[in-house]
Amino acid sequence: MEADEELANLSADDLAEKKISGITLLERMLLELKYFRETDKHLDIQNVTLCSGSRSRDGFVPSAD
């Protein structure tokens, strides 16, 4: 399963401009665990999820793949 097409190629700053808070790192980790248990496959084989809901004060945005 890959990222939503309409959000593909957007930076964390682009998402913030569009007022999309995005997924947190914890939410992404839990989603990965659930998806793997149900399908025996991983998320984001070809892409990366920006966890823009977990942006730190200095602007760092974690990602998961």
C-alpha positions as CSV (number, residue, x, y, z in Angstrom):
1,M,0.0,0.0,0.0
2,E,1.4,3.4,-1.0
3,A,0.7,7.0,-0.2
4,D,-2.3,8.8,-1.4
5,E,-1.8,10.0,-5.0
6,E,-3.0,13.6,-4.2
7,L,-0.4,14.0,-1.5
8,A,2.5,12.4,-3.4
9,N,5.5,14.6,-4.0
10,L,4.4,17.2,-1.4
11,S,6.9,18.4,1.2
12,A,6.0,18.8,4.9
13,D,6.0,22.5,4.2
14,D,3.5,22.0,1.4
15,L,1.3,20.0,3.7
16,A,1.4,22.7,6.3
17,E,0.4,25.4,3.8
18,K,-2.6,23.3,2.9
19,K,-3.4,22.9,6.6
20,I,-2.9,19.1,6.5
21,S,-1.4,18.1,9.8
22,G,-0.6,14.6,8.6
23,I,0.0,11.3,10.4
24,T,2.2,11.2,13.5
25,L,5.2,8.9,13.8
26,L,3.4,6.8,16.4
27,E,0.3,6.5,14.2
28,R,2.4,5.4,11.3
29,M,4.2,2.8,13.4
30,L,0.9,1.4,14.6
31,L,-0.5,1.4,11.1
32,E,2.6,-0.5,9.9
33,L,2.2,-3.1,12.6
34,K,-1.6,-3.6,11.9
35,Y,-1.1,-3.8,8.1
36,F,1.8,-6.3,8.4
37,R,-0.1,-8.5,10.8
38,E,-3.1,-8.5,8.4
39,T,-1.3,-8.9,5.1
40,D,2.3,-10.1,5.8
41,K,3.4,-7.1,3.7
42,H,4.9,-3.7,4.5
43,L,3.7,-0.2,3.7
44,D,5.6,2.2,1.6
45,I,7.7,-0.2,-0.5
46,Q,8.3,2.5,-3.2
47,N,7.6,5.7,-1.3
48,V,8.1,7.4,2.1
49,T,5.5,8.6,4.5
50,L,6.3,12.1,6.0
51,C,5.1,12.0,9.6
52,S,4.3,15.7,9.5
53,G,2.0,15.4,12.5
54,S,5.2,14.8,14.6
55,R,7.1,17.9,13.4
56,S,9.5,19.1,16.1
57,R,10.0,22.7,17.2
58,D,13.1,23.0,15.1
59,G,11.2,21.9,12.0
60,F,12.4,18.3,11.7
61,V,9.8,16.0,10.2
62,P,10.4,12.2,10.7
63,S,9.6,9.8,7.9
64,A,8.9,6.1,7.6
65,D,9.3,3.6,4.8
